[in-house]
Amino acid sequence: MSLYPPSSKDKFTKSPLERLLSEATTNDNWGAPTTLLHQISERTFAGYEDQAVVLRYLWEALKTSAREWRRLYKVLHLAEHLLRFGSTGCVQDIKDGAYKVRELLDFSFNEEGVERGTGSTF
């Protein structure tokens, strides 16, 4: 049994970059601030380790369930931002992994009879 609630524990177990990524890809009903996305894209220039953390998080987050369609949309938005402002190595890795994104071309999710996630394809 933990003495800390899960959010407090995450503050101690995640690196600052992982916290930025988690904040940018929450399942909340609002988008990630552009300044936060810029901070993440700047970290891809900091070194190979940070770039690897960002890309590993990106590919893992694309595997989330359809119920978290907001998170999927935010992950795709982050990928688009990284394509525009990320390091060349980051851009190349996303281009090489485009097949992982193509799996979402036919994405559809109904929530309470309303179609969700239609803006999730790019």
PyRosetta script that sets phi, psi and omega in degrees:
from pyrosetta import init, pose_from_sequence

init()
pose = pose_from_sequence("MSLYPPSSKDKFTKSPLERLLSEATTNDNWGAPTTLLHQISERTFAGYEDQAVVLRYLWEALKTSAREWRRLYKVLHLAEHLLRFGSTGCVQDIKDGAYKVRELLDFSFNEEGVERGTGSTF")
pose.set_psi(1, 131.5)
pose.set_omega(1, -176.6)
pose.set_phi(2, -87.7)
pose.set_psi(2, 145.3)
pose.set_omega(2, 176.0)
pose.set_phi(3, -80.9)
pose.set_psi(3, -16.5)
pose.set_omega(3, -175.8)
pose.set_phi(4, -112.1)
pose.set_psi(4, 145.9)
pose.set_omega(4, 171.9)
pose.set_phi(5, -65.6)
pose.set_psi(5, 159.2)
pose.set_omega(5, -176.3)
pose.set_phi(6, -54.5)
pose.set_psi(6, -37.9)
pose.set_omega(6, -178.5)
pose.set_phi(7, -67.7)
pose.set_psi(7, -35.8)
pose.set_omega(7, 177.8)
pose.set_phi(8, -69.8)
pose.set_psi(8, -38.5)
pose.set_omega(8, 179.7)
pose.set_phi(9, -63.9)
pose.set_psi(9, -39.4)
pose.set_omega(9, 179.5)
pose.set_phi(10, -61.7)
pose.set_psi(10, -32.0)
pose.set_omega(10, 179.2)
pose.set_phi(11, -63.9)
pose.set_psi(11, -26.7)
pose.set_omega(11, -178.0)
pose.set_phi(12, -95.2)
pose.set_psi(12, -25.8)
pose.set_omega(12, -175.2)
pose.set_phi(13, -97.1)
pose.set_psi(13, -21.5)
pose.set_omega(13, -179.2)
pose.set_phi(14, -96.1)
pose.set_psi(14, 147.7)
pose.set_omega(14, 175.2)
pose.set_phi(15, -74.9)
pose.set_psi(15, 163.4)
pose.set_omega(15, 178.0)
pose.set_phi(16, -57.4)
pose.set_psi(16, -36.7)
pose.set_omega(16, 178.4)
pose.set_phi(17, -66.9)
pose.set_psi(17, -41.9)
pose.set_omega(17, 178.4)
pose.set_phi(18, -64.4)
pose.set_psi(18, -34.1)
pose.set_omega(18, 175.9)
pose.set_phi(19, -67.0)
pose.set_psi(19, -39.7)
pose.set_omega(19, 176.1)
pose.set_phi(20, -61.1)
pose.set_psi(20, -44.6)
pose.set_omega(20, 179.8)
pose.set_phi(21, -64.1)
pose.set_psi(21, -41.3)
pose.set_omega(21, 178.2)
pose.set_phi(22, -63.9)
pose.set_psi(22, -41.4)
pose.set_omega(22, 180.0)
pose.set_phi(23, -66.4)
pose.set_psi(23, -36.6)
pose.set_omega(23, -178.5)
pose.set_phi(24, -74.3)
pose.set_psi(24, -22.0)
pose.set_omega(24, -174.9)
pose.set_phi(25, -121.1)
pose.set_psi(25, 35.1)
pose.set_omega(25, 177.0)
pose.set_phi(26, -69.5)
pose.set_psi(26, 166.4)
pose.set_omega(26, 178.0)
pose.set_phi(27, -92.9)
pose.set_psi(27, 17.3)
pose.set_omega(27, 179.8)
pose.set_phi(28, -71.7)
pose.set_psi(28, 167.1)
pose.set_omega(28, -172.5)
pose.set_phi(29, -87.7)
pose.set_psi(29, 22.5)
pose.set_omega(29, 177.0)
pose.set_phi(30, -137.8)
pose.set_psi(30, 157.0)
pose.set_omega(30, -176.4)
pose.set_phi(31, -77.8)
pose.set_psi(31, 167.8)
pose.set_omega(31, 177.9)
pose.set_phi(32, -80.4)
pose.set_psi(32, 138.5)
pose.set_omega(32, 177.5)
pose.set_phi(33, -63.5)
pose.set_psi(33, 144.9)
pose.set_omega(33, -179.6)
pose.set_phi(34, -61.9)
pose.set_psi(34, -35.2)
pose.set_omega(34, 179.2)
pose.set_phi(35, -62.4)
pose.set_psi(35, -37.1)
pose.set_omega(35, 178.2)
pose.set_phi(36, -66.8)
pose.set_psi(36, -42.0)
pose.set_omega(36, 177.9)
pose.set_phi(37, -65.2)
pose.set_psi(37, -37.2)
pose.set_omega(37, 176.8)
pose.set_phi(38, -65.3)
pose.set_psi(38, -39.3)
pose.set_omega(38, 178.0)
pose.set_phi(39, -60.7)
pose.set_psi(39, -41.9)
pose.set_omega(39, -179.9)
pose.set_phi(40, -66.9)
pose.set_psi(40, -44.5)
pose.set_omega(40, -179.0)
pose.set_phi(41, -66.2)
pose.set_psi(41, -33.4)
pose.set_omega(41, 176.3)
pose.set_phi(42, -65.8)
pose.set_psi(42, -31.5)
pose.set_omega(42, -179.9)
pose.set_phi(43, -68.3)
pose.set_psi(43, -20.8)
pose.set_omega(43, 177.8)
pose.set_phi(44, -70.8)
pose.set_psi(44, -18.3)
pose.set_omega(44, 176.3)
pose.set_phi(45, -87.5)
pose.set_psi(45, -14.1)
pose.set_omega(45, -173.9)
pose.set_phi(46, -69.5)
pose.set_psi(46, -27.2)
pose.set_omega(46, -178.7)
pose.set_phi(47, 161.7)
pose.set_psi(47, 167.5)
pose.set_omega(47, -177.1)
pose.set_phi(48, -63.4)
pose.set_psi(48, -36.0)
pose.set_omega(48, -177.4)
pose.set_phi(49, -62.7)
pose.set_psi(49, -47.1)
pose.set_omega(49, 179.6)
pose.set_phi(50, -65.6)
pose.set_psi(50, -40.1)
pose.set_omega(50, 178.2)
pose.set_phi(51, -61.5)
pose.set_psi(51, -41.9)
pose.set_omega(51, 179.4)
pose.set_phi(52, -64.5)
pose.set_psi(52, -38.6)
pose.set_omega(52, 178.4)
pose.set_phi(53, -63.4)
pose.set_psi(53, -45.0)
pose.set_omega(53, -179.0)
pose.set_phi(54, -62.4)
pose.set_psi(54, -48.0)
pose.set_omega(54, -177.0)
pose.set_phi(55, -68.9)
pose.set_psi(55, -38.5)
pose.set_omega(55, 177.4)
pose.set_phi(56, -62.2)
pose.set_psi(56, -43.3)
pose.set_omega(56, 178.6)
pose.set_phi(57, -63.5)
pose.set_psi(57, -42.2)
pose.set_omega(57, -179.3)
pose.set_phi(58, -60.0)
pose.set_psi(58, -48.4)
pose.set_omega(58, -177.7)
pose.set_phi(59, -68.3)
pose.set_psi(59, -36.6)
pose.set_omega(59, 178.3)
pose.set_phi(60, -68.9)
pose.set_psi(60, -38.6)
pose.set_omega(60, -178.4)
pose.set_phi(61, -68.7)
pose.set_psi(61, -25.7)
pose.set_omega(61, 177.3)
pose.set_phi(62, -69.0)
pose.set_psi(62, -14.2)
pose.set_omega(62, -179.1)
pose.set_phi(63, -89.3)
pose.set_psi(63, 5.0)
pose.set_omega(63, -177.5)
pose.set_phi(64, -66.3)
pose.set_psi(64, 161.0)
pose.set_omega(64, -176.8)
pose.set_phi(65, -72.9)
pose.set_psi(65, 161.0)
pose.set_omega(65, -178.3)
pose.set_phi(66, -65.3)
pose.set_psi(66, -25.6)
pose.set_omega(66, 178.2)
pose.set_phi(67, -60.7)
pose.set_psi(67, -26.2)
pose.set_omega(67, 178.2)
pose.set_phi(68, -97.8)
pose.set_psi(68, 52.2)
pose.set_omega(68, -176.2)
pose.set_phi(69, -63.3)
pose.set_psi(69, -30.3)
pose.set_omega(69, 177.4)
pose.set_phi(70, -64.4)
pose.set_psi(70, -40.8)
pose.set_omega(70, 179.4)
pose.set_phi(71, -66.0)
pose.set_psi(71, -42.1)
pose.set_omega(71, 177.0)
pose.set_phi(72, -59.2)
pose.set_psi(72, -43.1)
pose.set_omega(72, 179.0)
pose.set_phi(73, -61.6)
pose.set_psi(73, -42.4)
pose.set_omega(73, 179.6)
pose.set_phi(74, -67.8)
pose.set_psi(74, -35.1)
pose.set_omega(74, 177.3)
pose.set_phi(75, -66.5)
pose.set_psi(75, -41.7)
pose.set_omega(75, 176.5)
pose.set_phi(76, -65.0)
pose.set_psi(76, -37.3)
pose.set_omega(76, 176.8)
pose.set_phi(77, -65.2)
pose.set_psi(77, -39.6)
pose.set_omega(77, 176.2)
pose.set_phi(78, -63.5)
pose.set_psi(78, -42.2)
pose.set_omega(78, 178.7)
pose.set_phi(79, -61.8)
pose.set_psi(79, -41.9)
pose.set_omega(79, 177.9)
pose.set_phi(80, -63.4)
pose.set_psi(80, -41.2)
pose.set_omega(80, 178.8)
pose.set_phi(81, -64.6)
pose.set_psi(81, -40.2)
pose.set_omega(81, 178.5)
pose.set_phi(82, -67.0)
pose.set_psi(82, -33.6)
pose.set_omega(82, 176.5)
pose.set_phi(83, -64.6)
pose.set_psi(83, -32.1)
pose.set_omega(83, -179.6)
pose.set_phi(84, -83.6)
pose.set_psi(84, -41.1)
pose.set_omega(84, -169.1)
pose.set_phi(85, -121.4)
pose.set_psi(85, -1.0)
pose.set_omega(85, -178.2)
pose.set_phi(86, -82.0)
pose.set_psi(86, 173.7)
pose.set_omega(86, 178.9)
pose.set_phi(87, -67.0)
pose.set_psi(87, 162.3)
pose.set_omega(87, -178.6)
pose.set_phi(88, -63.4)
pose.set_psi(88, -35.6)
pose.set_omega(88, 177.0)
pose.set_phi(89, -64.9)
pose.set_psi(89, -38.7)
pose.set_omega(89, 178.1)
pose.set_phi(90, -65.7)
pose.set_psi(90, -45.7)
pose.set_omega(90, 179.3)
pose.set_phi(91, -60.3)
pose.set_psi(91, -44.1)
pose.set_omega(91, -179.4)
pose.set_phi(92, -64.0)
pose.set_psi(92, -40.2)
pose.set_omega(92, 179.7)
pose.set_phi(93, -65.0)
pose.set_psi(93, -40.3)
pose.set_omega(93, 178.5)
pose.set_phi(94, -66.7)
pose.set_psi(94, -40.0)
pose.set_omega(94, 177.2)
pose.set_phi(95, -63.6)
pose.set_psi(95, -40.9)
pose.set_omega(95, 178.8)
pose.set_phi(96, -66.3)
pose.set_psi(96, -29.8)
pose.set_omega(96, -179.8)
pose.set_phi(97, -97.8)
pose.set_psi(97, 20.1)
pose.set_omega(97, -178.1)
pose.set_phi(98, -59.1)
pose.set_psi(98, -27.8)
pose.set_omega(98, 179.1)
pose.set_phi(99, -62.2)
pose.set_psi(99, -27.8)
pose.set_omega(99, 178.1)
pose.set_phi(100, -69.3)
pose.set_psi(100, -31.6)
pose.set_omega(100, 178.9)
pose.set_phi(101, -79.8)
pose.set_psi(101, -35.3)
pose.set_omega(101, -179.4)
pose.set_phi(102, -60.3)
pose.set_psi(102, -25.2)
pose.set_omega(102, 178.0)
pose.set_phi(103, -61.6)
pose.set_psi(103, -20.4)
pose.set_omega(103, -178.1)
pose.set_phi(104, -94.6)
pose.set_psi(104, 5.6)
pose.set_omega(104, -178.4)
pose.set_phi(105, -60.1)
pose.set_psi(105, -36.0)
pose.set_omega(105, -179.9)
pose.set_phi(106, -100.3)
pose.set_psi(106, 26.2)
pose.set_omega(106, -176.9)
pose.set_phi(107, -65.3)
pose.set_psi(107, 134.4)
pose.set_omega(107, 177.8)
pose.set_phi(108, -150.8)
pose.set_psi(108, 139.9)
pose.set_omega(108, 177.2)
pose.set_phi(109, -149.9)
pose.set_psi(109, 128.0)
pose.set_omega(109, 177.3)
pose.set_phi(110, -101.3)
pose.set_psi(110, 126.0)
pose.set_omega(110, 178.5)
pose.set_phi(111, -122.0)
pose.set_psi(111, 111.5)
pose.set_omega(111, -178.5)
pose.set_phi(112, 55.2)
pose.set_psi(112, 42.0)
pose.set_omega(112, 177.7)
pose.set_phi(113, 79.1)
pose.set_psi(113, 2.9)
pose.set_omega(113, 179.9)
pose.set_phi(114, -110.8)
pose.set_psi(114, 132.4)
pose.set_omega(114, 178.8)
pose.set_phi(115, -69.7)
pose.set_psi(115, 126.3)
pose.set_omega(115, 178.8)
pose.set_phi(116, -120.4)
pose.set_psi(116, 157.4)
pose.set_omega(116, 174.6)
pose.set_phi(117, 81.2)
pose.set_psi(117, 12.8)
pose.set_omega(117, 180.0)
pose.set_phi(118, -69.4)
pose.set_psi(118, -24.7)
pose.set_omega(118, 177.4)
pose.set_phi(119, -88.0)
pose.set_psi(119, 10.9)
pose.set_omega(119, -174.9)
pose.set_phi(120, -85.8)
pose.set_psi(120, -2.8)
pose.set_omega(120, -178.4)
pose.set_phi(121, -104.1)
pose.set_psi(121, 143.6)
pose.set_omega(121, 175.2)
pose.set_phi(122, -144.7)
pose.dump_pdb("model.pdb")
